[in-house]
Amino acid sequence: MNNLTYWKNGLKDGIPIALGYFAVSFSFGILAGNYGLSPFQAVFMSATNYTSAGQFAALGLIANSAGYIEMAVAQSIINLRYFLMSCSLSQKIDTDKAFFHRFLLAAGITDEIFAVSVCKKGRLHPFYNYGLMNMAMPGWALGTLAGIVSGSILPERIVSALSIALYAMFIAVIIPPAKGDRILAGIILLSILVSLLFAYIPVINKISLGFKIIILTILIAGGAAFLFPVSGDRDEE
């Protein structure tokens, strides 16, 4: 197959990702409008900061007037998994392809694109991933635009109701895997408990939101990785 055929296949496989991104980023657009961002600012963020968790966290940091260093460190930790995903996919790319393709693919890595790419049998053609990216990325930006525009014209009650979709998304992400994994369920409950303690314990609750994210991520995720390492046998279960 030629490059165009691979690209078209990527576009087709990217349609479900784009639809899912549109729905989630719609909530992001509404939230961005509530935090005072203009449509241009919100869409620009979605087009350049290609990570849902990072963007939602960034809104909270912006609202709390976080500094640039605090923002950068928090984003680096939140998105650390993409380093691993990029390294993994780079080993799957055709060995005869130019090295610069690895950099371009890394720029468009998301959880969903990684999942689709890694499940593709055989070697990975760069233009297949370009197709995935070309379909998925506009879906996220357009959803953001639709959300922030709708938030400015819809009645306040409807906007408040649509904002709940954000929390529904987070619940949908953590509940299914937690059902079949007691360790993961325990870590989630611990994260909730420790986050509440950080919000209400005197002195600690004075820590800025960005550094709370950094501290909690390192303590909980790092501690869980050390105490409960994921072995190859566990992955296969």
N, C-alpha and C positions, 0 to 999 in steps of 0.2 A: 504494500500500500504506500501511496505517496503522502507527503506532509498534509495536504489538504484533506485527504480521507481521514487521517488520524485526528485532525482538528475538528472535523464534522462529528466524528464519533464522540469526541470530548464534549462538544456542544450538546449533543443529545443526552449524554449521561449526566450533564450538569443541570438539566432542566429541573429535576426534583430538588437539587440543592438550591437553585435560584428561588424556587417557590417558597422553600422553607426559610431562606434568608429574608425574603420580602416580608413574610409574616412577623418574624422576630424583629427586624429592623424597623418595622412600622411602630412597634412599641418604643424602640429607641428614639425614633423621631419625635414621638409625643413627649417623652421624658426630656429630650434635649430642648424642646420648646418651653417646657415648664421651667427649665434651668436658665432660660434667657438666651439660648443660642439662636442665631438667625438661620433661615433655611440654608444659606450658602455655607455657614460655618458647620452645621450639622452634616450636610452632604459631603463637604470637603473632608471632614473627619472620617466619614464612612469610606470614602474613596482612597484615603491614604493610610488609615490605621485599621488594617484588615483583621480585626479581632474583636469579637463581640464582648468577651469578658473584659478586655482592656478598655473598650469604649465606655461600657457602663461604669467601670471603676473610674475612668477619667472624668466622667460627669460629676461624680461625687467629689473628686479631688478639686475640680474647677470651682464647684460650689463652695468648697472650704478654703479657697484661695491658696491652694498648695503651691509650693515653689517648683521650679523646673527640675531641680535635682531629685526632689521627692517624687515628682511625677515620673521621671525617667527610671528611677530605681524600681518603683512600684510596677511600672509597665514591663520592665525587663524580667522581673520575677514572675508576674502573672503569665507572661508569654514564653517562659523558659522552655515549655514543652515543644515549641516549634523548632528549637534548635535540634532536638532529638529526632523529630519527624523529618526535618530536612536532611539530616545525616542518613537516616534510614532510606529515604527515597533516592538519594544520590547514588546509593549502591544498586538501585534497581534500574537506573537509566542505561540505555544502550551504551556500551563502552566506546563505540565509534563516533558518538556524538560530541560536539565541541564542549569544552569545559564550561563556557559561559552559560549554557543552558541550566546548569545546576544553580547558579545564582538567580536566574529569572524564576525558576520553579520555586525556590525558597521564598521569594517575595510574595508568592500567592498561596502559601501553605495555610490551610485551616484544618480543623478536625475532620470536617466532612470531605474535603478534597483529598486529604491524606487517606481516609478510610477507603474511598473509591479507588484511589490510585494503587494503594498497597494490595488491594484485592484483585487487581488486574493480573491475569495470568501472563507469565513470561516477562520479558524485558519491557520497560516503560519507555514509550516514545515521547519526547518533549512536547510535540505538537498536540498530543492527546491531552496533556495537562494544560496546555495553553487554551484548548477548547473548554475545558472545565472552568478555568479561571475567567475566560471571556464571557461565559454564561452566568457564573455565580456572582462575580463582583458587581456587575450592574444591578443584579437583583437586590443586593444589600443596599446600594446607594439609592435606588429607586424607592425601596421600602422606607428608607429614612426620609426621603423627600415627601412621600405620601403621608407619612406619619406626622411630620412637623407642619405640613400645610393643613392637614385635617384637624390637627390640634388647635389651629388658629381660627377655624371656621365652624367646627362642630360645637354643640352645647357642652357646657362644663360637665354635666352629669355623664354624658357619653364618653368624653375624654377620660374622666376618672375611671369609668368602667373598663375602657380599653387599656388603661395603664396597668390593670391587674394582670394582663397577659404576660408582662415581664416576670412576675413572680410565678405564674403558672409554668413559664418556660424553665425557670430554675428548678422547680419541683419535678418537672418532666425529665430533666437531665439527671437528677440525683436518685430519684426513687427506684426506677427499674433496675439499675445495677446493684443498688443496696439490698434489694429483696433477696438476692441469691448470694450475698457475701456479708457475713456477720461482721467481719473486720471493717469493711468499708462502711457499713451501717453505724458501727461504733465510732468510727472516725468522723462521720458526718455529725452525729449527735454531740461528740466532743467539740467539734468546730463551732456548733451553735452555742453550746454552753460557754466556751471560752470567749466567744465574741460578745456574748451578753455581759460577762464579767468585765471585759475591757470597756464596755459601754457605761457601766455603772460604778465600778470601783473607783473611789477617790484617787486623784493623782494620775492613775492609769487612763482614766477617761479624758484626761486633758491632752493625751497624745493625739497628734493630727491623724486624720483618716488615712492618709497615704502611708505613714509609718506603722499604723495599726495593721494595714494590709500586709506590709512587708514582714512585720514581726510574726503575725499569725501564720502566714504562709510558710515561713522558715521553720517555726516551732512545730506546727501540726503536720504539714506535708513532709518536712525533713525528718521529724521524729517517726512518722508512720513508715517512711521509706526505710529507715534504719531498723526499726523494730519488726516490721512485717515486709521484708523484701519479696517482690514478686518473682517466683522462680519460673522456669520454662514449663515445669510440670503443672503448675497452677494455671498458666495461660491456656493449656491444652484441655483443661477440664470443662 
